[in-house]
């Protein structure tokens, strides 16, 4: 499963980036854990000064503007397809990465910032 964070304060480009990543992941059958990071302090912690930013497995892969569908497909190409079980050797169905592709979305917001944006 790919751990993906979209860095941005909730602008239209950030929302579009999240939607595109979800669409490509589902179309490719790739399980992803997709998080929205909206706190400016957290965003700047990644060294990103232009949003949206995209972090995959802890590495910044994009900053500024909506990434193209082809770029997202490249990012996800390295991920095992659903049922491939995190590598070339099949694993029991009980492993977390097996089974149908899953997209999980979470929001990171500071307790002092109030409610997170939709």
Residue pairs with C-beta under 8 A, 6 or more apart in sequence:
1 31
1 32
1 33
1 79
1 86
1 96
1 97
1 102
2 25
2 30
2 31
2 32
2 33
2 56
2 57
2 75
2 76
2 79
3 32
3 33
3 35
3 56
3 57
3 58
4 21
4 32
4 33
4 34
4 35
4 54
4 55
4 56
5 34
5 35
5 36
5 37
5 54
5 55
5 56
5 108
6 14
6 17
6 18
6 21
6 34
6 35
6 36
6 37
6 52
6 53
6 54
7 14
7 37
7 42
7 43
7 46
7 48
7 51
7 52
7 53
7 54
7 55
7 63
8 14
8 17
8 36
8 37
8 38
8 43
8 51
8 52
8 53
9 38
9 40
9 43
9 51
9 117
10 36
10 38
10 117
10 118
11 51
11 52
13 51
13 52
13 65
13 66
14 36
14 51
14 52
16 66
17 52
17 54
17 66
17 67
18 34
18 36
18 105
20 66
20 67
20 69
20 72
21 32
21 34
21 54
21 72
22 32
22 34
22 103
22 105
24 30
24 69
24 72
24 73
24 76
25 31
25 32
25 34
25 76
25 101
25 103
26 101
26 103
28 73
28 76
28 77
28 79
28 81
28 101
29 81
29 82
29 83
29 100
29 101
30 76
30 79
30 80
30 81
30 82
30 101
31 79
31 82
31 97
31 99
31 101
31 102
31 103
32 76
32 79
32 101
32 102
32 103
32 104
33 104
33 106
34 103
34 104
34 105
34 106
35 105
35 106
35 107
35 108
36 105
36 106
36 107
36 108
36 116
37 43
37 55
37 108
38 107
38 108
38 109
38 113
38 116
38 117
39 108
39 109
39 110
39 113
41 110
42 108
43 51
43 53
46 53
46 55
46 60
47 60
48 60
48 63
49 63
50 63
50 64
50 65
51 63
51 64
52 62
52 63
52 64
52 65
52 66
53 60
53 62
53 63
53 64
54 60
54 61
54 62
54 63
54 67
54 75
55 61
56 75
61 75
62 71
80 86
80 87
80 97
81 101
82 98
82 99
82 100
82 101
83 98
83 99
84 90
85 91
85 95
85 97
85 98
86 95
86 97
91 97
91 98
92 98
93 99
107 116
109 115
109 116
